[in-house]
Amino acid sequence: MIYIIGDSHSGLFNGYEGLVRDNIIQPQYGYDYILENSKFILLHNTGQNTFHSFDKNFVSIRTGANTAYNMITKVDLVDEIIKEYNIDKDKDQIVFCYGEIDTRMHIGVWEDCGVKRIDIIKDIANRYFEFTNHYKSKGYNIIIWGVIPAGPHGGHKTHTRYIKPEDRNELSKLMNIEFKAKCNELNIEFISIWEDLIKIGNYYHYFIDSIHLSYSACKSLLHLKFKDYING
């Protein structure tokens, strides 16, 4: 099984092909929900989600609005998830899915403080891969999901430096370069659809909203990228 542990973008893998352009974001781990009229209704706060993935190849687990930069502080949470889902070191893969929030919000904040963009990105990568390598060193099969291209607009939680999607794409490109280099260094697999979507040109029809990709639109591409791990 492939376990996607990430921010709200982990919902790309939940397999939901709903009636309203997949207007579903994976519920946060630790909360139980029911699905009613295409909305999640909170029941209580405990354990695994009652909302399960519809794609038999993936289990989507959303940890919350976490940055790649801060995942090194979330080891206890990820340890709990691994235990709760009984993730197997031999049979399963863990895909870490973080970084979009860093590009949309936090890099611009640090730039405002006078830090150079490339130094910020390298610092993010160093901290993120301290976190990911912690699990690789424990024997888990780790895959890093690349930062996706920017959606048509970033909403109210986008730094003013990066309102334009083309500017955010400059950041996501640089982040993926750093992530891929770290993966090569640590012998961790890196999988991304950034270049595939950028080559399309106007790719915004792949999105369900201003920042999240649609499973329906990306299904074939996801299965192609993960063909070595899925059962069809």
N, C-alpha and C positions, 0 to 999 in steps of 0.2 A: 504494500500500500504506500501511496505517496501522501505525506502529511504536509500541508501548506500552513506554516505558522507565520503570521504576519499582521500588518495593519489592515485597514479596510480593503486594501487591494487583494488580500487573500480571497475575498469573495469572488474574484474572477474565476476561481476554480470550483465553485460550489455546484456547478452544473444546472443552475436554475435557468430555464428557458421560458420565462413567464410571458404573460400576454402584453405587458406594457414595457417592452424593450428591456426585460430583465431588471426591472426597478427594485432590486433586492440587494441589500448589503448584509453580508454575513453577520449574525449576532455575535456579541463579544463573549469570549470564553468566561465561564463562571456564572452565566445568566441563562435561565431557561425561558424559551419563548414559544408561543404558538403563532402560526401563520394565519392571518385573517384579513381578507380583502387586500392582499399584497402588502400587508404591513406586519411587522413583528410586534406582538403584544407580550410585555414582560410578565412572567409568572413569579419567579423568585430567584434568588441569587445562590446557586449551588451547582457544582459539578459540570458535567458535559452539557452541551446544548441539546435540546430536543430536536432542533432543526438540523437535519443531516444532509450531507452532500447528495445531489442527484446524479453526479457523475461517479460511477463505481470505482474509478481509478484514483480519485482524489478525496481527501478529507480536509476541508477548509477550516482553519482554527484562527479566529481573529483575536489578538491579544489586546487590542485597543489602539489608540492613536499614538503609537510609539515611533520614535525616530531610530534610524540605524545608529546614530551617535549614542543614544542612551540605552541600547539593548544590553550593553555590558552590565547595566544595573538591574536587569530583569531576569537574571539567571534563575532565581528561585521560582519565578512564575513559569518559565519554560520547563524547569525540572518537574514542576507539578503537572504540567500538560503531558510531558513524556510519560510520567507515571500513570496519569489518569487514562490515557489512551493506550497504554501498554505498548509503546512503540518499540519494535524489535530491531536490534542492531544488525541482524543478518538479513532480514527479509524486507525491511521498510526503508524508505527514504524520507528525510526531513528537508523541506524546501523553506529557506528563510526568505521572507518577502518584505523588505523594508527599504526605505531610501527616498520615496516620493515626497514624503512630508519634509524631509531635510531640504530637498531642492525647492519646494514651494514656499517654505516658511523660514527655516532656520539659517540657511546660508546667508540670506540677505541681512538678517539681524546681526550676524557676526561681521559681515562686511561693513555695516554701519559703525561698528566698533573699531574699524581700521585694519581688520585682518584681511590678508590677501585671499582671494577666492580659491586659488589652488592649494593654499595651506589649509584652508578650512576643509576642503574635500579630502585631502590626504589624512587629516586628523579624524574625520568621520570614518574613512576606510580603516585606519589603524584600530580604532575602538571597535568598530563593527566586526572586524576579523579577529580581534582578541576574543570576542564573544563567540563567533562561529567556530573558531579553532578549539575552543573549550569543549565543544560537543564532538568535533572530529577526533580530538585526542582521547575521548572516552569510547570511541569505536563506532559512533553513529555515522550513517551514510548521509553526508551533507551536500545539498545543492543550493546555490545562490541564484535567486531570481533577480534578473537585472531590473533597474528602474525603468518604468515604462515612459513612453513619450508623453508630453504634456497634453491635457485636454484643451478644449476650445477656450476655456477661461478657468481661473482658479478659485473663484468665489471670494467671499469676504476674508478668508484666512490665507490669503496670498500676500507675500511681501511686495511692497510697491515697486521694488527694483525688478520684479519678475512677473508683472501683470501679463505681459505678452507671452504666449506659448512658445514662440521661437526662442525667447530668452531663457525660458525654463528648459527648453531642449538642449541649449548649450550646457546647462548644468547637468542634466541627466546623462548626456553623452560623456562628459568628463567623469562623472560618478561611475558609470559603467566601465570606463577605461581603467579606473583605479580598482574597482571591484574585480574585474577580470584578471588584472595583474596579480592581485592578492590571491585569487583562486589558483592561478598557475603556480605561484610560489608555495602554496600550502597543499597542492594536489586536491583541490576541491572543484567540483564541476560548476560551471557558470552557464546558465541558460537565459536567453533574452529574446524578446521579440521587438526590441527597439528599432533595429535597422530594418526589419521586415515592414514595420508600419511606416517608418519614415520614407522608405522607397515608394510607398503608395502615393505620397503627396498629400492630398486631402484625405486624411484618415479619420476624421472626426465621427464618421458614421459607425466607427468601431466602439464608440463610447455610449454608456447608458445615461451619463450626466456630464457635468463639467470636468470631472477628473477620473471617473472610474470606467474601465473597459467592460464591454459586454461579453459574457460567456458565449452567447449565440454567435456573435460576430467572430470571436476568436477560437471557437471550438476546434476547428480543423487544424489551425496553426498550433494550438496547445498540444494536441495529440501528436502532431508531427514532431514538435520539439521534445516531447517526453516519450517518443516511440520506443525507446529502449527499456522503459519502465512500466508501460501500460499494457493492459490485456485486450486492447481493441476498443 
